[in-house]
Amino acid sequence: MNNSSNESLLNKKAFWSFVFLWLGWIFYFWPTLVSIYAGNQQNWVIAATWGITVLAAYLIFAMRKLVVSLLIASSQLGLLCLFLMISVYVAANVLKIQSVEQSAVILMIPALVLTVCGPAVTKTLILPLLFFLLVIPLQDSTLYSRPLITALAVGLFLFYLRHIKSRLQKQVVLAGTPPWTYQNSRWLIPTGIAFLMLMTAPWLGDNIRSFYPKSQRAITLRAPLGTKGWDGPKSVGAVAWEPVFPNASATLQAKYFSNVIADHDSVYLYSAYYHSDRSAAEMLDPRNSLYDPTLWKGSEPTTVVLPIGENDSVSVFEITLKSGSVSRLVWYWYYIAGVSTVDVSLASLLDKVRVISKYAQGSGVILVSTSYEESPEEARKRLGSFMSVMYSSLDILKRPEISYVKYNQRGK
């Protein structure tokens, strides 16, 4: 290929389209590529993996002159192949089948070549592109024939190299400008679609629910440890102000007290959690209550914005409770998929979004309360001190399913 042809190739949309998608492929599938090229393997396996990759790249470089006279045009068939590979990748990621996941990622490269360069180029380069797949069985530590695979890779490389030289000798060089220089197919749309596919695949793999049968899940809510002058969590017996969420998947109550505050002025923490398979509407069921209405009279909820340090703030609902001469101040808020909110409309929207999520978690309510004698400001000061220290630690209550225990019930 002469210099003018080289310059023309660098000016082709297909070339830069592939470079753009290739960089996106590396970025979005970096964890999988790391597991292939820098995983927990013996040094000779890692060296063999890199060696096969270098040999495959050299074969593609050696075939560059065969591509000069080919028609280069974007292909929708490539988008279909890429979609199929991404579907396989997502399913393998969900089902934790690493070898299939790695194979799908490697096979995305031929799909990208087909998308931006078309069938003619892909047909010519298909053998070197598939040569990359030899790195996959090397990752299986239970496979005893891995040295044979390395020897097979060397043999195939020599065979492909001889085949390429044979084709180059038989190639008919056409006079004039190569036909691909006249191709000006629209690469922007297929490149954008392919990039969106690459960008979406890892998110889907991380968030689509696993395809396992219904199982019994034991969820345990754990109260955070007190810090910076707050001791706890301490156990709580039956209390008159305990919220009533009888349909919750799990509940928690604990108390914390400051080193300078008497025990009867402790801060009470309550949380009710609803499993991710359940709708947030169950949490908002009118039959659930923040207090026992037969014992307490509650005010209408108002919204309070609390500073929680580092120029950050959080919105919570505030109500006051009275029962005879006893008064309490209550702050509470909801969370959906780990996002705190006091906006019921936003909660409903988040609930719809999280339905397809695997690790987005469920929904719940968190409540903190303390008593006061003279004025609610006394309680606000105490709760504000607690929230400024403990609010970030309360995030542990929002994602209990990360470590839940699954008991498979098949066959029972």
Disulfide bonds with the S-S distance in Angstrom:
none
